[in-house]
Amino acid sequence: MRSLTLDKPLEPQTGCIASAMQVVGGKWTALILRDLFAGPKRFCELEKSVGKINPRTLSQRLDDLAKYGIISKKSFAEVPPRTEYSLTKKGEDLLPILKQMAAWGEKYGSC
């Protein structure tokens, strides 16, 4: 096994990676974020684009992301009611991470 030598620690302080994983490490979360990078989406659009996600799971992931300030939820007073989800600035800052995940998946995955 090849050993990597780092000039400085990978984390500025212990717990940073764990903190990030708390936010984006849940199943489906990265795919939800991927789809929101294209622009605001409604629940049904995310349900279709993410894949075989259970609606209850999607709802929970969206609530979690909103709680962490990664996405915003905007409701419109229309009939029928409409709600859109979009990335916040904090969520947009995850773009380089997702791009790296995509590059790794292209290189080593089966995509």
C-alpha positions as CSV (number, residue, x, y, z in Angstrom):
1,M,0.0,0.0,0.0
2,R,1.3,3.4,-0.9
3,S,1.7,5.9,1.9
4,L,1.0,9.6,1.3
5,T,3.2,12.2,2.9
6,L,1.4,15.4,3.9
7,D,3.3,18.6,4.6
8,K,0.5,19.6,7.0
9,P,-2.3,17.7,8.7
10,L,-5.3,16.9,6.5
11,E,-7.6,18.6,9.0
12,P,-6.9,21.9,10.7
13,Q,-8.2,20.4,13.8
14,T,-9.6,17.0,14.7
15,G,-13.3,16.7,13.9
16,C,-13.6,18.8,10.7
17,I,-14.1,15.9,8.4
18,A,-16.6,14.3,10.8
19,S,-18.4,17.6,10.9
20,A,-18.7,17.8,7.1
21,M,-19.8,14.1,7.0
22,Q,-22.6,14.9,9.5
23,V,-24.0,17.3,6.9
24,V,-23.3,15.6,3.5
25,G,-22.6,12.0,4.4
26,G,-26.2,10.7,4.4
27,K,-27.4,8.4,1.7
28,W,-28.8,10.3,-1.2
29,T,-27.6,13.7,0.1
30,A,-24.8,14.1,-2.5
31,L,-27.3,13.3,-5.3
32,I,-29.8,15.8,-4.0
33,L,-27.1,18.5,-4.0
34,R,-25.9,17.5,-7.5
35,D,-29.4,18.1,-8.8
36,L,-29.8,21.4,-7.0
37,F,-26.6,22.7,-8.6
38,A,-28.6,22.9,-11.8
39,G,-31.0,25.4,-10.1
40,P,-34.1,25.4,-7.9
41,K,-36.2,22.3,-7.9
42,R,-39.6,21.3,-6.6
43,F,-40.0,18.1,-4.5
44,C,-41.4,16.1,-7.4
45,E,-38.5,17.1,-9.6
46,L,-36.0,16.0,-7.1
47,E,-37.9,12.8,-6.5
48,K,-37.6,11.9,-10.2
49,S,-34.0,13.1,-10.8
50,V,-32.4,11.6,-7.7
51,G,-33.7,8.1,-8.5
52,K,-35.4,5.4,-6.4
53,I,-35.5,7.5,-3.2
54,N,-38.4,7.0,-0.9
55,P,-40.5,10.3,-0.6
56,R,-40.1,10.1,3.2
57,T,-36.3,9.8,2.9
58,L,-36.2,12.7,0.5
59,S,-38.3,14.9,2.8
60,Q,-36.0,14.0,5.7
61,R,-32.8,14.8,3.7
62,L,-34.2,18.1,2.6
63,D,-35.2,19.0,6.1
64,D,-31.7,18.1,7.3
65,L,-30.0,20.2,4.6
66,A,-32.3,23.1,5.4
67,K,-31.5,22.8,9.1
68,Y,-27.7,22.9,8.4
69,G,-28.2,26.0,6.1
70,I,-27.2,24.1,2.9
71,I,-30.5,24.7,1.1
72,S,-33.4,27.1,1.4
73,K,-37.0,26.2,1.1
74,K,-39.3,28.7,-0.5
75,S,-43.1,28.3,-0.4
76,F,-45.4,30.1,-2.8
77,A,-48.9,31.0,-1.9
78,E,-50.5,29.5,-5.0
79,V,-53.2,26.9,-5.7
80,P,-52.0,24.2,-5.6
81,P,-49.2,25.2,-3.2
82,R,-45.7,25.2,-4.6
83,T,-42.4,24.8,-2.8
84,E,-38.9,25.1,-4.3
85,Y,-35.6,24.1,-2.9
86,S,-32.4,25.9,-3.8
87,L,-28.8,26.0,-2.6
88,T,-27.6,28.7,-0.2
89,K,-24.1,30.2,-0.5
90,K,-23.0,27.6,2.1
91,G,-24.4,24.9,-0.1
92,E,-22.7,26.3,-3.2
93,D,-19.4,26.0,-1.4
94,L,-19.8,22.2,-1.6
95,L,-19.4,22.3,-5.4
96,P,-15.6,21.6,-5.4
97,I,-16.2,18.6,-3.2
98,L,-18.9,17.2,-5.4
99,K,-16.7,17.8,-8.5
100,Q,-13.9,15.8,-6.9
101,M,-16.3,13.0,-6.0
102,A,-17.4,12.9,-9.6
103,A,-13.8,12.8,-10.9
104,W,-13.0,10.0,-8.5
105,G,-16.1,8.1,-9.6
106,E,-15.2,8.5,-13.2
107,K,-11.6,7.3,-12.6
108,Y,-12.3,4.4,-10.3
109,G,-16.1,3.8,-10.4
110,S,-18.3,2.0,-12.8
111,C,-20.0,5.0,-14.4
